[in-house]
Amino acid sequence: MKILFIYPNQSTELRIPLALSILIACVRKSNHEAKLFDPTFMGEFKTDNESMSRLGTHHFVDLDIMGNNLNPEEELKRMVGDYKPDFIAISLVERNFFTAKRLIQALNTKIPVLCGGIMPTIAPQFVNNEAWVDMICLGEGEGAIVDLLNYPNESIPNIWTKTDINYLRDLVNLDEIPEQDWSDFDKRHLSKPFMGKVYRGGAFEFSRGCGKSCAFCVAPQIRRMSEGLGKYHRTKSPENCISEIENKCNQYGLQMISFGDTDFLSGVPKKTMMTFLSLYSSRIGLPFTIQSGVETLNDDDLLQMLRQAKCCAISVGVESGSERIRKSIIKKFITNDYIKRVFDKCRNYGLRLTANYMTGLPDETEEDIRETIKLNTLLNPPSIAVTYFTPFMGTDLYDFCIERGYYKPFKAEENIYEYPPLTMPQLSQERIIELTKEFAEEFKTHQKDFSIL
């Protein structure tokens, strides 16, 4: 059997996506054929790093990723005509939904279209009702996609059709999935901007799952869906993860590593993490970036080992400086004092933290945003990232915003990320934009950045 994967990426970041590169590897390991269609460099590609650079919170970097004038729809038609796949598979999140829909509708094919990823998992009825979608994959796809190719006419766990609503299979053992297959991806996806320079970087997965209940995230819903299917938060064996990184470093000459784990340190036993970091330090030795919760960054042994292993950046979700907003809206129950202690401790260990914030949160006031600016001044992080809050389907805040009349149900053509999407009586979209710019300007006046590189 032959399957064509589509990566509908015409915004966000340059990256080889973990899920898609793993699925390609699974298909080929099972002796089926796989091919990739990637329209990233067909036309103008805008990255999140460029948006942050315009705001002034990130260094501008010329990524030298000029696209071509090829028409994505026509190129997809040509590839499908030449390759003649048995299935077309496309990974969906809300940000790429419109691009995906446009490509498939222009294709106008009778080849079965399978949609997988976060969006079909947390909003299956919505996606399955789309006329251009023939079937969806809920949850993890490693086993489901191989079974679909092996038994195309049978009912497959995790796969829904228009008439067959199936059950979910057990969660995968991360040590049993193959290494990512990057061979089909444009090598420009390995461009990693960091502090004004571009490195050759790759992304890896050490653990999967998140135990938190943040109201803006889909993790709580996915965790609830996974009950009874095995251990939700899982970790690869340190040896297997290190071996994969070594192989990719040797093959692609990587200069920097990033981990796509939702919360790198959370849920991993300390002994396992210390073993992993020790192996990484001795066998890899490249600078690496992670994202982790502030509550995981208070162990001196781990912080010291992270520094020794060349952790060059940790992305930390502060979200808001208003404890009222964090507790009642976001459902993050951590005090400003605790956050301040963690940031101070990490600075003492020479660990560079990026404080992540959102503006335009539901029920947020101008005073709340000013509390965020005030807290950030106290934290004095070397780096920040500020984005406009957007409610995603499958999150508690999506339902909350619709109930309050702040947001209309998702429509692909209107789901824009360059301005605040909520319409609230106490805080206009224009004022949110002004305050966000003010936040960035204030940060730049006292920023003290540093690097271990």
DOKESE-939690 format. One line per field, with one value per residue (C-alpha): residue number from 1; residue in three letters; z negated, y negated, x. Coordinates in nm, 2 decimals. Example, Ala and Ser with C-alpha at 12.3 -4.5 7.8 and 13.67 -1.06 7.14 Angstrom:
resi = [1 / 2]
resn = [ALA / SER]
w = [-0.78 / -0.71]
v = [0.45 / 0.11]
u = [1.23 / 1.37]
END
This chain:
resi = [1 / 2 / 3 / 4 / 5 / 6 / 7 / 8 / 9 / 10 / 11 / 12 / 13 / 14 / 15 / 16 / 17 / 18 / 19 / 20 / 21 / 22 / 23 / 24 / 25 / 26 / 27 / 28 / 29 / 30 / 31 / 32 / 33 / 34 / 35 / 36 / 37 / 38 / 39 / 40 / 41 / 42 / 43 / 44 / 45 / 46 / 47 / 48 / 49 / 50 / 51 / 52 / 53 / 54 / 55 / 56 / 57 / 58 / 59 / 60 / 61 / 62 / 63 / 64 / 65 / 66 / 67 / 68 / 69 / 70 / 71 / 72 / 73 / 74 / 75 / 76 / 77 / 78 / 79 / 80 / 81 / 82 / 83 / 84 / 85 / 86 / 87 / 88 / 89 / 90 / 91 / 92 / 93 / 94 / 95 / 96 / 97 / 98 / 99 / 100 / 101 / 102 / 103 / 104 / 105 / 106 / 107 / 108 / 109 / 110 / 111 / 112 / 113 / 114 / 115 / 116 / 117 / 118 / 119 / 120 / 121 / 122 / 123 / 124 / 125 / 126 / 127 / 128 / 129 / 130 / 131 / 132 / 133 / 134 / 135 / 136 / 137 / 138 / 139 / 140 / 141 / 142 / 143 / 144 / 145 / 146 / 147 / 148 / 149 / 150 / 151 / 152 / 153 / 154 / 155 / 156 / 157 / 158 / 159 / 160 / 161 / 162 / 163 / 164 / 165 / 166 / 167 / 168 / 169 / 170 / 171 / 172 / 173 / 174 / 175 / 176 / 177 / 178 / 179 / 180 / 181 / 182 / 183 / 184 / 185 / 186 / 187 / 188 / 189 / 190 / 191 / 192 / 193 / 194 / 195 / 196 / 197 / 198 / 199 / 200 / 201 / 202 / 203 / 204 / 205 / 206 / 207 / 208 / 209 / 210 / 211 / 212 / 213 / 214 / 215 / 216 / 217 / 218 / 219 / 220 / 221 / 222 / 223 / 224 / 225 / 226 / 227 / 228 / 229 / 230 / 231 / 232 / 233 / 234 / 235 / 236 / 237 / 238 / 239 / 240 / 241 / 242 / 243 / 244 / 245 / 246 / 247 / 248 / 249 / 250 / 251 / 252 / 253 / 254 / 255 / 256 / 257 / 258 / 259 / 260 / 261 / 262 / 263 / 264 / 265 / 266 / 267 / 268 / 269 / 270 / 271 / 272 / 273 / 274 / 275 / 276 / 277 / 278 / 279 / 280 / 281 / 282 / 283 / 284 / 285 / 286 / 287 / 288 / 289 / 290 / 291 / 292 / 293 / 294 / 295 / 296 / 297 / 298 / 299 / 300 / 301 / 302 / 303 / 304 / 305 / 306 / 307 / 308 / 309 / 310 / 311 / 312 / 313 / 314 / 315 / 316 / 317 / 318 / 319 / 320 / 321 / 322 / 323 / 324 / 325 / 326 / 327 / 328 / 329 / 330 / 331 / 332 / 333 / 334 / 335 / 336 / 337 / 338 / 339 / 340 / 341 / 342 / 343 / 344 / 345 / 346 / 347 / 348 / 349 / 350 / 351 / 352 / 353 / 354 / 355 / 356 / 357 / 358 / 359 / 360 / 361 / 362 / 363 / 364 / 365 / 366 / 367 / 368 / 369 / 370 / 371 / 372 / 373 / 374 / 375 / 376 / 377 / 378 / 379 / 380 / 381 / 382 / 383 / 384 / 385 / 386 / 387 / 388 / 389 / 390 / 391 / 392 / 393 / 394 / 395 / 396 / 397 / 398 / 399 / 400 / 401 / 402 / 403 / 404 / 405 / 406 / 407 / 408 / 409 / 410 / 411 / 412 / 413 / 414 / 415 / 416 / 417 / 418 / 419 / 420 / 421 / 422 / 423 / 424 / 425 / 426 / 427 / 428 / 429 / 430 / 431 / 432 / 433 / 434 / 435 / 436 / 437 / 438 / 439 / 440 / 441 / 442 / 443 / 444 / 445 / 446 / 447 / 448 / 449 / 450 / 451 / 452 / 453]
resn = [MET / LYS / ILE / LEU / PHE / ILE / TYR / PRO / ASN / GLN / SER / THR / GLU / LEU / ARG / ILE / PRO / LEU / ALA / LEU / SER / ILE / LEU / ILE / ALA / CYS / VAL / ARG / LYS / SER / ASN / HIS / GLU / ALA / LYS / LEU / PHE / ASP / PRO / THR / PHE / MET / GLY / GLU / PHE / LYS / THR / ASP / ASN / GLU / SER / MET / SER / ARG / LEU / GLY / THR / HIS / HIS / PHE / VAL / ASP / LEU / ASP / ILE / MET / GLY / ASN / ASN / LEU / ASN / PRO / GLU / GLU / GLU / LEU / LYS / ARG / MET / VAL / GLY / ASP / TYR / LYS / PRO / ASP / PHE / ILE / ALA / ILE / SER / LEU / VAL / GLU / ARG / ASN / PHE / PHE / THR / ALA / LYS / ARG / LEU / ILE / GLN / ALA / LEU / ASN / THR / LYS / ILE / PRO / VAL / LEU / CYS / GLY / GLY / ILE / MET / PRO / THR / ILE / ALA / PRO / GLN / PHE / VAL / ASN / ASN / GLU / ALA / TRP / VAL / ASP / MET / ILE / CYS / LEU / GLY / GLU / GLY / GLU / GLY / ALA / ILE / VAL / ASP / LEU / LEU / ASN / TYR / PRO / ASN / GLU / SER / ILE / PRO / ASN / ILE / TRP / THR / LYS / THR / ASP / ILE / ASN / TYR / LEU / ARG / ASP / LEU / VAL / ASN / LEU / ASP / GLU / ILE / PRO / GLU / GLN / ASP / TRP / SER / ASP / PHE / ASP / LYS / ARG / HIS / LEU / SER / LYS / PRO / PHE / MET / GLY / LYS / VAL / TYR / ARG / GLY / GLY / ALA / PHE / GLU / PHE / SER / ARG / GLY / CYS / GLY / LYS / SER / CYS / ALA / PHE / CYS / VAL / ALA / PRO / GLN / ILE / ARG / ARG / MET / SER / GLU / GLY / LEU / GLY / LYS / TYR / HIS / ARG / THR / LYS / SER / PRO / GLU / ASN / CYS / ILE / SER / GLU / ILE / GLU / ASN / LYS / CYS / ASN / GLN / TYR / GLY / LEU / GLN / MET / ILE / SER / PHE / GLY / ASP / THR / ASP / PHE / LEU / SER / GLY / VAL / PRO / LYS / LYS / THR / MET / MET / THR / PHE / LEU / SER / LEU / TYR / SER / SER / ARG / ILE / GLY / LEU / PRO / PHE / THR / ILE / GLN / SER / GLY / VAL / GLU / THR / LEU / ASN / ASP / ASP / ASP / LEU / LEU / GLN / MET / LEU / ARG / GLN / ALA / LYS / CYS / CYS / ALA / ILE / SER / VAL / GLY / VAL / GLU / SER / GLY / SER / GLU / ARG / ILE / ARG / LYS / SER / ILE / ILE / LYS / LYS / PHE / ILE / THR / ASN / ASP / TYR / ILE / LYS / ARG / VAL / PHE / ASP / LYS / CYS / ARG / ASN / TYR / GLY / LEU / ARG / LEU / THR / ALA / ASN / TYR / MET / THR / GLY / LEU / PRO / ASP / GLU / THR / GLU / GLU / ASP / ILE / ARG / GLU / THR / ILE / LYS / LEU / ASN / THR / LEU / LEU / ASN / PRO / PRO / SER / ILE / ALA / VAL / THR / TYR / PHE / THR / PRO / PHE / MET / GLY / THR / ASP / LEU / TYR / ASP / PHE / CYS / ILE / GLU / ARG / GLY / TYR / TYR / LYS / PRO / PHE / LYS / ALA / GLU / GLU / ASN / ILE / TYR / GLU / TYR / PRO / PRO / LEU / THR / MET / PRO / GLN / LEU / SER / GLN / GLU / ARG / ILE / ILE / GLU / LEU / THR / LYS / GLU / PHE / ALA / GLU / GLU / PHE / LYS / THR / HIS / GLN / LYS / ASP / PHE / SER / ILE / LEU]
w = [0.00 / 0.06 / -0.16 / -0.09 / -0.40 / -0.37 / -0.61 / -0.57 / -0.71 / -0.58 / -0.91 / -1.27 / -1.27 / -1.06 / -1.20 / -1.12 / -1.32 / -1.56 / -1.50 / -1.12 / -1.10 / -1.34 / -1.14 / -0.81 / -0.99 / -1.11 / -0.76 / -0.61 / -0.88 / -0.81 / -0.44 / -0.30 / -0.09 / -0.21 / -0.05 / -0.18 / -0.04 / -0.22 / -0.09 / -0.35 / -0.10 / 0.18 / 0.16 / -0.14 / -0.48 / -0.80 / -1.12 / -1.48 / -1.53 / -1.28 / -1.48 / -1.80 / -1.63 / -1.51 / -1.87 / -1.99 / -2.23 / -2.00 / -1.80 / -1.43 / -1.22 / -0.85 / -0.80 / -0.43 / -0.35 / -0.04 / 0.11 / 0.48 / 0.69 / 0.71 / 0.66 / 0.37 / 0.51 / 0.85 / 0.71 / 0.49 / 0.79 / 0.99 / 0.70 / 0.65 / 1.02 / 1.03 / 0.70 / 0.71 / 0.33 / 0.18 / -0.11 / -0.18 / -0.54 / -0.68 / -1.03 / -1.17 / -1.43 / -1.42 / -1.28 / -0.97 / -0.92 / -0.65 / -0.45 / -0.48 / -0.37 / -0.07 / 0.05 / 0.03 / 0.18 / 0.47 / 0.52 / 0.56 / 0.53 / 0.46 / 0.27 / -0.10 / -0.31 / -0.67 / -0.92 / -1.24 / -1.50 / -1.79 / -1.62 / -1.52 / -1.86 / -2.07 / -1.82 / -1.64 / -1.55 / -1.40 / -1.18 / -1.08 / -0.96 / -0.71 / -0.36 / -0.24 / -0.53 / -0.48 / -0.81 / -1.12 / -1.36 / -1.73 / -1.97 / -1.89 / -1.53 / -1.52 / -1.54 / -1.38 / -1.05 / -1.01 / -1.07 / -0.82 / -0.55 / -0.65 / -0.67 / -0.47 / -0.46 / -0.83 / -1.14 / -1.30 / -1.66 / -1.68 / -1.32 / -1.27 / -0.94 / -0.86 / -0.98 / -1.20 / -1.54 / -1.68 / -2.03 / -2.13 / -2.15 / -2.43 / -2.45 / -2.27 / -2.44 / -2.34 / -2.33 / -2.06 / -1.81 / -1.54 / -1.52 / -1.32 / -0.95 / -0.83 / -0.47 / -0.30 / -0.47 / -0.32 / -0.53 / -0.58 / -0.85 / -1.05 / -1.08 / -1.44 / -1.53 / -1.87 / -2.01 / -1.67 / -1.51 / -1.31 / -1.42 / -1.26 / -1.51 / -1.54 / -1.78 / -1.98 / -2.22 / -2.56 / -2.73 / -2.62 / -2.82 / -3.07 / -3.42 / -3.45 / -3.42 / -3.26 / -3.12 / -2.80 / -2.70 / -2.54 / -2.76 / -3.03 / -2.77 / -2.61 / -2.95 / -3.02 / -2.69 / -2.77 / -3.10 / -3.11 / -2.81 / -2.99 / -3.16 / -3.01 / -3.09 / -2.95 / -2.91 / -2.66 / -2.81 / -2.84 / -2.62 / -2.34 / -2.33 / -2.34 / -2.06 / -1.83 / -1.89 / -1.82 / -1.50 / -1.38 / -1.49 / -1.28 / -0.98 / -0.98 / -1.16 / -1.42 / -1.63 / -1.87 / -2.01 / -2.12 / -2.31 / -2.21 / -2.54 / -2.68 / -3.02 / -3.00 / -3.38 / -3.51 / -3.58 / -3.51 / -3.81 / -3.93 / -3.89 / -3.53 / -3.45 / -3.61 / -3.41 / -3.09 / -3.15 / -3.24 / -2.92 / -2.72 / -2.87 / -2.79 / -2.45 / -2.29 / -2.45 / -2.23 / -2.36 / -2.40 / -2.48 / -2.67 / -2.80 / -3.16 / -3.44 / -3.70 / -3.97 / -3.82 / -3.85 / -4.22 / -4.26 / -4.30 / -4.17 / -3.85 / -3.79 / -3.83 / -3.60 / -3.34 / -3.34 / -3.31 / -3.02 / -2.83 / -2.86 / -2.69 / -2.73 / -2.93 / -2.82 / -3.12 / -3.12 / -3.36 / -3.15 / -3.37 / -3.66 / -3.80 / -4.06 / -4.02 / -3.65 / -3.70 / -3.97 / -3.86 / -3.48 / -3.39 / -3.68 / -3.76 / -4.14 / -4.19 / -4.37 / -4.23 / -4.52 / -4.43 / -4.06 / -4.17 / -4.38 / -4.10 / -3.85 / -4.09 / -4.16 / -3.79 / -3.72 / -4.00 / -3.82 / -3.49 / -3.33 / -3.08 / -3.12 / -2.87 / -3.05 / -2.84 / -2.87 / -2.72 / -2.69 / -2.62 / -2.85 / -2.93 / -3.19 / -3.20 / -3.27 / -3.20 / -3.57 / -3.52 / -3.23 / -3.43 / -3.71 / -3.44 / -3.34 / -3.70 / -3.78 / -3.47 / -3.59 / -3.93 / -3.76 / -3.53 / -3.29 / -3.01 / -2.75 / -2.72 / -2.47 / -2.46 / -2.25 / -2.23 / -2.40 / -2.16 / -2.28 / -2.11 / -2.08 / -2.34 / -2.62 / -2.91 / -2.81 / -2.46 / -2.61 / -2.87 / -2.60 / -2.39 / -2.69 / -2.78 / -2.42 / -2.39 / -2.10 / -1.82 / -1.75 / -1.53 / -1.17 / -0.97 / -0.76 / -1.07 / -1.30 / -1.27 / -1.51 / -1.44 / -1.67 / -1.99 / -1.90 / -2.21 / -2.21 / -2.58 / -2.72 / -2.98 / -2.75 / -2.37 / -2.12 / -2.03 / -2.39 / -2.43 / -2.13 / -2.28 / -2.62 / -2.46 / -2.28 / -2.60 / -2.77 / -2.51 / -2.52 / -2.90 / -2.90 / -2.65 / -2.88 / -3.15 / -2.97 / -3.07 / -2.84 / -2.86 / -2.69 / -2.77 / -2.41]
v = [0.00 / -0.36 / -0.66 / -1.03 / -1.24 / -1.62 / -1.87 / -2.18 / -2.41 / -2.77 / -2.95 / -2.88 / -2.76 / -2.58 / -2.23 / -1.86 / -1.76 / -1.48 / -1.30 / -1.31 / -1.19 / -0.90 / -0.80 / -0.79 / -0.57 / -0.34 / -0.30 / -0.22 / 0.02 / 0.21 / 0.25 / 0.00 / -0.30 / -0.66 / -1.00 / -1.36 / -1.67 / -1.98 / -2.33 / -2.52 / -2.68 / -2.74 / -3.11 / -3.34 / -3.16 / -3.36 / -3.22 / -3.29 / -3.41 / -3.69 / -3.80 / -3.81 / -4.00 / -4.27 / -4.30 / -4.33 / -4.04 / -3.82 / -3.89 / -3.93 / -3.65 / -3.62 / -3.25 / -3.27 / -3.06 / -3.22 / -3.02 / -2.96 / -3.06 / -2.71 / -2.68 / -2.43 / -2.31 / -2.24 / -2.07 / -1.85 / -1.74 / -1.66 / -1.46 / -1.26 / -1.19 / -1.06 / -0.87 / -0.74 / -0.68 / -0.44 / -0.69 / -1.06 / -1.15 / -1.50 / -1.63 / -1.90 / -2.17 / -2.48 / -2.69 / -2.48 / -2.37 / -2.62 / -2.54 / -2.17 / -2.21 / -2.43 / -2.17 / -1.87 / -2.05 / -2.17 / -1.81 / -1.69 / -1.33 / -1.00 / -0.88 / -0.83 / -1.12 / -1.05 / -1.34 / -1.29 / -1.50 / -1.72 / -1.86 / -1.54 / -1.40 / -1.67 / -1.77 / -1.45 / -1.53 / -1.87 / -1.73 / -1.41 / -1.61 / -1.79 / -1.68 / -1.66 / -1.43 / -1.05 / -0.93 / -1.06 / -0.92 / -0.99 / -0.98 / -0.81 / -0.70 / -0.47 / -0.15 / -0.27 / -0.39 / -0.06 / 0.14 / -0.07 / 0.01 / 0.37 / 0.42 / 0.13 / 0.29 / 0.37 / 0.17 / 0.02 / -0.10 / -0.48 / -0.52 / -0.67 / -0.68 / -0.85 / -0.54 / -0.35 / -0.51 / -0.30 / -0.24 / -0.36 / -0.13 / -0.11 / -0.38 / -0.30 / -0.20 / -0.48 / -0.23 / -0.03 / -0.30 / -0.36 / -0.65 / -0.96 / -0.95 / -1.29 / -1.19 / -1.35 / -1.69 / -2.00 / -2.05 / -2.41 / -2.28 / -2.22 / -2.59 / -2.69 / -3.06 / -3.13 / -3.46 / -3.62 / -3.32 / -3.02 / -2.67 / -2.33 / -2.18 / -1.89 / -1.81 / -1.49 / -1.33 / -1.19 / -1.17 / -1.20 / -1.33 / -1.60 / -1.58 / -1.94 / -2.09 / -2.43 / -2.56 / -2.69 / -2.35 / -2.03 / -1.80 / -1.76 / -1.63 / -1.40 / -1.27 / -1.20 / -1.02 / -0.80 / -0.67 / -0.29 / -0.27 / -0.25 / -0.49 / -0.84 / -1.00 / -0.78 / -0.81 / -0.66 / -0.47 / -0.72 / -0.49 / -0.47 / -0.84 / -0.92 / -0.66 / -0.83 / -1.17 / -1.03 / -0.88 / -1.21 / -1.41 / -1.19 / -1.19 / -1.56 / -1.74 / -1.89 / -2.18 / -2.22 / -1.99 / -2.07 / -1.85 / -1.86 / -1.73 / -1.93 / -1.95 / -1.80 / -1.76 / -1.69 / -1.33 / -1.19 / -1.01 / -1.21 / -0.90 / -0.85 / -1.22 / -1.23 / -0.92 / -1.08 / -1.41 / -1.22 / -1.02 / -1.33 / -1.52 / -1.24 / -1.13 / -1.43 / -1.74 / -1.99 / -2.28 / -2.20 / -2.37 / -2.24 / -2.36 / -2.29 / -2.41 / -2.65 / -2.40 / -2.15 / -2.39 / -2.39 / -2.09 / -2.19 / -1.86 / -1.87 / -2.24 / -2.18 / -1.88 / -2.07 / -2.34 / -2.08 / -1.91 / -2.24 / -2.33 / -2.67 / -2.77 / -2.67 / -2.79 / -2.85 / -2.93 / -3.22 / -3.32 / -3.61 / -3.82 / -3.84 / -3.57 / -3.62 / -3.54 / -3.24 / -3.08 / -3.15 / -3.15 / -2.96 / -2.71 / -2.75 / -2.76 / -2.90 / -3.22 / -3.51 / -3.47 / -3.11 / -3.20 / -3.47 / -3.23 / -2.98 / -3.24 / -3.37 / -3.01 / -2.93 / -3.25 / -3.15 / -2.82 / -3.00 / -2.87 / -3.10 / -3.11 / -3.24 / -3.36 / -3.29 / -3.52 / -3.56 / -3.89 / -3.92 / -3.64 / -3.60 / -3.85 / -4.01 / -4.38 / -4.65 / -4.63 / -4.25 / -4.32 / -4.58 / -4.33 / -4.10 / -4.38 / -4.44 / -4.07 / -4.04 / -4.33 / -4.16 / -3.83 / -4.00 / -3.71 / -3.72 / -3.65 / -3.66 / -3.56 / -3.74 / -3.61 / -3.69 / -3.43 / -3.22 / -2.97 / -2.63 / -2.36 / -2.10 / -2.33 / -2.46 / -2.82 / -2.76 / -2.67 / -2.95 / -3.22 / -3.11 / -3.10 / -3.45 / -3.57 / -3.66 / -3.43 / -3.27 / -2.90 / -2.80 / -2.89 / -2.82 / -3.14 / -3.36 / -3.19 / -3.45 / -3.47 / -3.81 / -4.00 / -3.93 / -3.72 / -3.79 / -4.06 / -4.17 / -4.47 / -4.56 / -4.54 / -4.61 / -4.44 / -4.76 / -4.82 / -4.47 / -4.54 / -4.87 / -4.71 / -4.42 / -4.66 / -4.86 / -4.54 / -4.46 / -4.81 / -4.81 / -4.47 / -4.59 / -4.88 / -4.65 / -4.32 / -4.15 / -3.86 / -3.60 / -3.28 / -2.97 / -2.93]
u = [0.00 / 0.11 / 0.03 / 0.09 / 0.15 / 0.07 / 0.23 / 0.01 / 0.26 / 0.26 / 0.31 / 0.44 / 0.80 / 1.06 / 1.06 / 1.04 / 0.73 / 0.79 / 0.46 / 0.48 / 0.84 / 0.76 / 0.45 / 0.65 / 0.91 / 0.63 / 0.48 / 0.82 / 0.91 / 0.59 / 0.70 / 0.45 / 0.54 / 0.53 / 0.58 / 0.56 / 0.41 / 0.53 / 0.42 / 0.62 / 0.85 / 0.60 / 0.54 / 0.60 / 0.66 / 0.61 / 0.76 / 0.66 / 1.02 / 0.96 / 0.65 / 0.84 / 1.12 / 0.88 / 0.75 / 1.10 / 1.13 / 1.34 / 1.66 / 1.60 / 1.76 / 1.77 / 1.68 / 1.75 / 1.44 / 1.32 / 1.04 / 0.95 / 0.66 / 0.51 / 0.14 / 0.08 / -0.25 / -0.11 / 0.20 / -0.01 / -0.22 / 0.10 / 0.24 / -0.08 / -0.11 / 0.25 / 0.25 / -0.11 / -0.14 / -0.40 / -0.45 / -0.38 / -0.30 / -0.29 / -0.21 / -0.44 / -0.42 / -0.64 / -0.36 / -0.33 / -0.69 / -0.77 / -0.45 / -0.53 / -0.89 / -0.79 / -0.54 / -0.77 / -1.07 / -0.85 / -0.73 / -1.09 / -0.99 / -1.17 / -0.86 / -0.96 / -0.84 / -0.73 / -0.70 / -0.50 / -0.33 / -0.46 / -0.77 / -0.94 / -0.85 / -1.01 / -1.29 / -1.36 / -1.72 / -1.63 / -1.35 / -1.54 / -1.84 / -1.62 / -1.72 / -1.35 / -1.26 / -1.32 / -1.18 / -1.00 / -0.75 / -0.81 / -0.51 / -0.18 / -0.14 / 0.16 / -0.03 / -0.35 / -0.20 / -0.01 / -0.32 / -0.51 / -0.26 / -0.25 / -0.62 / -0.78 / -1.13 / -1.16 / -1.26 / -0.95 / -0.91 / -0.85 / -0.99 / -1.33 / -1.51 / -1.84 / -2.03 / -1.78 / -1.71 / -1.43 / -1.28 / -0.94 / -0.64 / -0.38 / -0.12 / 0.21 / 0.53 / 0.78 / 1.07 / 0.88 / 0.83 / 1.10 / 1.33 / 1.20 / 1.25 / 1.37 / 1.47 / 1.17 / 1.19 / 1.36 / 1.68 / 1.58 / 1.35 / 1.66 / 1.73 / 1.71 / 1.72 / 1.87 / 1.98 / 2.05 / 2.22 / 2.10 / 2.20 / 2.14 / 1.89 / 1.66 / 1.37 / 1.33 / 1.09 / 1.20 / 0.85 / 0.49 / 0.19 / 0.12 / -0.04 / -0.14 / -0.49 / -0.42 / -0.75 / -0.60 / -0.45 / -0.59 / -0.38 / -0.65 / -0.90 / -0.65 / -0.56 / -0.93 / -0.96 / -0.66 / -0.79 / -0.78 / -0.55 / -0.22 / 0.02 / -0.06 / 0.28 / 0.55 / 0.93 / 1.16 / 1.46 / 1.75 / 1.96 / 1.71 / 1.66 / 2.03 / 2.10 / 1.84 / 1.99 / 2.34 / 2.23 / 2.07 / 2.37 / 2.60 / 2.37 / 2.27 / 2.56 / 2.33 / 2.45 / 2.16 / 1.90 / 1.54 / 1.29 / 0.93 / 0.81 / 0.51 / 0.68 / 1.03 / 1.10 / 0.75 / 0.65 / 1.00 / 1.15 / 1.46 / 1.69 / 1.58 / 1.63 / 1.97 / 2.07 / 1.95 / 2.13 / 2.45 / 2.44 / 2.35 / 2.65 / 2.89 / 2.77 / 2.60 / 2.74 / 2.54 / 2.34 / 1.97 / 1.64 / 1.34 / 1.01 / 0.92 / 0.69 / 0.81 / 0.73 / 0.98 / 1.28 / 1.34 / 1.57 / 1.93 / 2.07 / 1.86 / 1.94 / 2.31 / 2.30 / 2.10 / 2.37 / 2.65 / 2.47 / 2.46 / 2.09 / 2.10 / 1.73 / 1.42 / 1.08 / 0.86 / 0.49 / 0.43 / 0.12 / 0.01 / 0.14 / -0.21 / -0.26 / -0.64 / -0.62 / -0.38 / -0.59 / -0.95 / -0.91 / -0.59 / -0.60 / -0.23 / -0.20 / 0.15 / 0.22 / 0.43 / 0.67 / 0.74 / 0.79 / 1.04 / 1.24 / 1.26 / 1.38 / 1.64 / 1.76 / 1.79 / 1.99 / 2.23 / 2.29 / 2.34 / 2.03 / 1.86 / 1.48 / 1.23 / 0.92 / 0.61 / 0.31 / -0.03 / -0.23 / -0.60 / -0.70 / -1.07 / -1.19 / -0.85 / -0.84 / -0.58 / -0.47 / -0.41 / -0.18 / 0.00 / 0.05 / 0.21 / 0.45 / 0.53 / 0.60 / 0.82 / 1.03 / 1.07 / 1.16 / 1.41 / 1.43 / 1.69 / 1.41 / 1.04 / 0.77 / 0.44 / 0.14 / -0.22 / -0.44 / -0.65 / -0.91 / -0.86 / -1.13 / -1.11 / -0.99 / -1.20 / -1.14 / -1.28 / -1.62 / -1.58 / -1.52 / -1.81 / -2.05 / -1.94 / -1.98 / -1.62 / -1.55 / -1.75 / -1.72 / -1.42 / -1.43 / -1.12 / -1.13 / -1.16 / -0.91 / -0.63 / -0.34 / -0.20 / -0.44 / -0.63 / -0.94 / -1.16 / -1.42 / -1.46 / -1.64 / -1.37 / -1.07 / -1.08 / -0.87 / -0.70 / -0.60 / -0.46 / -0.24 / -0.12 / -0.05 / 0.14 / 0.36 / 0.41 / 0.51 / 0.77 / 0.91 / 0.93 / 1.11 / 1.37 / 1.47 / 1.60 / 1.67 / 2.00 / 2.04 / 2.32 / 2.42 / 2.63 / 2.72]
END
